[in-house]
Amino acid sequence: MRELAKFIVDNVGGADNILSVSHCATRLRFNLKDRSLVNNDLIKNHDGVVSTLDKGGQYQIVIGSHVADLYEEIDQVLNSNKTVYVKDNVKEVNKKDKSFNFFTFVSGIFAPILPAFAGAGVLRGITLLLIQFGLLNPDSGTAQILEITAMSVFYFLPVLLAYTTSKYLKSNPILAMVIGAALINPQITSMMGNIGNGARTEFFGMPVILMNYSSTVLPVVTAVVVFSYLERFLRRVIPEGGHLVFVSLLSFLIMIPLTLITIGPITVNISNGLAGFINSLIEKNALLTGAFVGGGWNALVSVGLHWAVNPIMIQNVATLGYDYIVPFTFATNFAMMGSAIGVWLKAKNPKFKKYALTTALTIAFSGITEPAIYGVAIPLKKPFISALIGGAVGGAYIGFNHVKSYAFTYGGLTTLPSFSGGDSGNMIHAIIGLGICVVVSAVLTYILGFEEPKQAIEE
């Protein structure tokens, strides 16, 4: 892993060419001084690299599910060259890297939490499955503790997002977490009484509309973005000797009331309105929506735009207890798995067959599609088209039957329990729809055929 990290750093132009580097679930994302210095062909053809992209002003290297480990190695390589990277490039980031990329920001704050979502989602699905089959009493202490275990990541989401957002924005994570914790302080719920959302109080004569902020996304993210500017301002105007007390004092005194009075209520209403609009579209024409999302999601993943929808799915699961969009993302994953299986069945070269099967198994057990997208489907073209069609057909079936997911997680065989709960036919329709995705994509891939990469044949 260290060897690959050094290889990547050297071939993106060296440490002195790197303004900043971050990662999402499967990709390294570099902001570079001069992208013409990148040896793209060398990087792209390395055994440890799935593919590369140049999108949104970033140079992206698709690694796979072990990207976090590689990122840590790259961070150590860069920090070993402190005179170049830390001293010089931090200044360069401040001067040159002013542009804001929404999708990079969203992926940057959610990627660290995704493993928690995945584990919690599977656990909640298993718990609901046990209850549905009568193997667990929903009123028992065991069931309630399992529910607490699975749903804590959602309840305390404002605190977790406060941490990841502050780390991304390079502000103080502890102060940000206190702001997030204030939003879910039990005293707010107590002040709301029996009225619930919309209950009113006052702060020095200013009206405050109280809301339940547990499991919310937009309020704390917006608050921490504002806080990051406030903190920098306070550190600039307050003498260094007063930073310890007065930066935190003024940050809390300004940000927590400001969030409760304005940022919180406004962003909650925006979030609820957006989620409600998307959910209503799905409920009104679920078949067409299923075909559109199920068919198009892989295209979004291929350019990294899928992150924009994740907060809506998370909020639906956290507030409603279920989501309609997650099943469509399952459909696209299983469609891509089907295309990879079709390539495995059709390909002649043993090494390429093995790689195609490996990418299919990666989707099945971890829900990660990028190795199949960039290593198999896009290079061969027709398998990618087959996956889009398979996802659309299976997604239409899933949408028509109003399949719901009761957890936010990656789509794979190990996460199928997320369809447990609710209507008795929900799981059955999910399995049938996902089976359609796999079969249609695999059959189309086999029938349409493809031209195997010359490099794979030569090997």
Secondary structure, DSSP 8 states (H G I E B T S, - for coil): -HHHHHHHHHHTT-GGGEEEEEE-SSEEEEEES-GGG--HHHHHTSTT--EEEEETTEEEEE--TTHHHHHHHHHHHHHTTTTTIIIIIHHHHHHH-----HHHHHHHHHGGGHHHHHHHHHHHHHHHHHHHTTSS-TTSHHHHHHHHHHHHHHHTHHHHHHHHHHHHHTS-HHHHHHHHHHHT-HHHHHHHTTT-TT-EEEETTEEEE----TT-SHHHHHHHHHHHHHHHHHHHHS-GGGIIIIIHHHHHHHHHHHIIIIIHHHHHHHHHHHHHHHHHHHHHSHHHHHHHHHHHHHHHHHHT-GGGTHHHHHHHHHHTS-BSHHHHHHHHHHHHHHHHHHHHHH---HHHHHHHHHHHHHHHHH---HHHIIIIIHHHSHHHHHHHHHHHHHHHHHHHTT--BSS----SGGGGGGG-SSSTTHHHHHHHHHHHHHHHHHHHHHHH-----HHHHH-
